[in-house]
């Protein structure tokens, strides 16, 4: 399985940048010929993600490496509703605020583990 892991500081940065730019109605919206991808309402919805799917076992491996110990794994088959891979399409976010999350997985996990050890 692959997932898109995003470091929290990248999410905060994106939210702050989006918050600084007020949306306006989409000029492409037409009431006579409505398109569900456009709207007259002044809002925008963005995916905030790293846009780089990572194998689940690589994620676990990074945590193991930072902690210096092996995880006890109990692997199960795919469950109903599971997807083999997911990741965020950040094109709209990048266009709107000229920013995309980019903290590499290993760096984000290292920073989190360091924070966790100091906090607890």
C-alpha positions as CSV (number, residue, x, y, z in Angstrom):
1,X,0.0,0.0,0.0
2,X,1.1,3.6,-0.7
3,X,0.1,6.7,1.1
4,X,0.8,10.4,0.8
5,X,2.4,11.5,4.1
6,X,2.6,15.3,4.7
7,X,4.7,16.9,7.4
8,X,2.6,19.1,9.7
9,X,4.7,22.2,9.2
10,X,4.0,22.0,5.5
11,X,0.2,21.8,6.2
12,X,0.4,24.8,8.5
13,X,2.4,26.8,5.9
14,X,-0.2,26.1,3.3
15,X,-3.1,27.0,5.5
16,X,-1.5,30.3,6.5
17,X,-0.8,31.2,2.9
18,X,-4.3,30.2,1.8
19,X,-5.7,32.3,4.7
20,X,-3.9,35.4,3.4
21,X,-5.6,35.2,0.0
22,X,-9.3,35.7,-0.1
23,X,-11.2,33.8,-2.7
24,X,-13.6,35.4,-5.1
25,X,-16.4,33.9,-7.3
26,X,-15.1,31.8,-10.1
27,X,-15.3,33.9,-13.3
28,X,-15.7,30.7,-15.3
29,X,-19.0,30.0,-13.6
30,X,-22.1,30.2,-15.8
31,X,-25.6,30.1,-14.2
32,X,-27.0,29.3,-17.6
33,X,-24.7,26.3,-18.1
34,X,-23.6,25.3,-14.6
35,X,-20.5,23.1,-14.2
36,X,-20.0,21.3,-10.9
37,X,-16.3,22.1,-11.1
38,X,-17.0,25.9,-10.9
39,X,-19.1,28.0,-8.5
40,X,-20.4,31.5,-8.0
41,X,-19.7,31.1,-4.3
42,X,-16.5,32.8,-3.0
43,X,-14.6,29.7,-1.8
44,X,-11.9,27.3,-2.8
45,X,-11.2,23.7,-1.8
46,X,-7.6,22.5,-1.8
47,X,-5.8,19.2,-1.3
48,X,-2.8,19.8,1.0
49,X,-0.4,16.9,0.6
50,X,3.1,15.9,-0.4
51,X,1.9,14.5,-3.7
52,X,4.5,11.7,-3.4
53,X,3.0,8.3,-2.5
54,X,5.3,6.3,-0.2
55,X,5.1,2.5,0.3
56,X,3.6,1.9,3.8
57,X,6.6,-0.3,4.7
58,X,9.0,2.5,3.8
59,X,7.1,4.7,6.2
60,X,7.4,2.1,9.0
61,X,11.1,1.6,8.1
62,X,11.8,5.4,8.6
63,X,10.1,5.3,12.0
64,X,12.1,2.1,12.9
65,X,15.4,3.8,11.8
66,X,14.7,6.9,13.9
67,X,13.7,4.9,17.0
68,X,16.5,2.4,16.6
69,X,14.2,-0.6,17.0
70,X,12.1,-2.8,14.9
71,X,8.3,-2.5,14.9
72,X,6.2,-5.6,15.8
73,X,4.3,-6.0,12.6
74,X,1.0,-8.0,12.2
75,X,0.4,-7.8,8.5
76,X,-3.2,-8.4,7.3
77,X,-4.7,-8.7,3.8
78,X,-6.3,-5.7,2.2
79,X,-9.5,-4.8,4.0
80,X,-12.8,-3.9,2.3
81,X,-12.6,-0.3,1.1
82,X,-8.8,-0.2,1.2
83,X,-7.1,1.5,-1.7
84,X,-3.7,0.3,-3.0
85,X,-2.4,3.9,-3.3
86,X,-3.6,7.4,-2.5
87,X,-2.0,10.8,-2.9
88,X,-3.1,14.4,-3.0
89,X,-3.3,16.3,-6.3
90,X,-1.9,19.7,-5.3
91,X,-2.1,21.5,-8.6
92,X,-4.9,23.9,-7.5
93,X,-3.0,24.7,-4.3
94,X,0.2,25.4,-6.2
95,X,-1.5,27.6,-8.7
96,X,-3.4,29.6,-5.9
97,X,-0.5,30.2,-3.5
98,X,2.7,29.1,-5.4
99,X,3.4,26.5,-2.7
100,X,3.4,22.8,-2.4
101,X,4.4,20.7,0.6
102,X,7.9,19.3,0.1
103,X,9.4,18.0,3.4
104,X,10.9,14.6,2.6
105,X,9.4,11.7,4.6
106,X,12.7,10.8,6.4
107,X,13.2,14.5,7.5
108,X,9.6,14.9,8.7
109,X,9.8,11.7,10.7
110,X,13.1,12.6,12.2
111,X,11.8,16.0,13.2
112,X,8.6,14.5,14.7
113,X,10.6,11.8,16.7
114,X,12.9,14.5,18.0
115,X,10.0,16.7,19.0
116,X,8.2,13.7,20.7
117,X,11.3,12.7,22.7
118,X,11.8,16.3,23.9
119,X,8.1,16.8,24.6
120,X,7.5,13.5,26.5
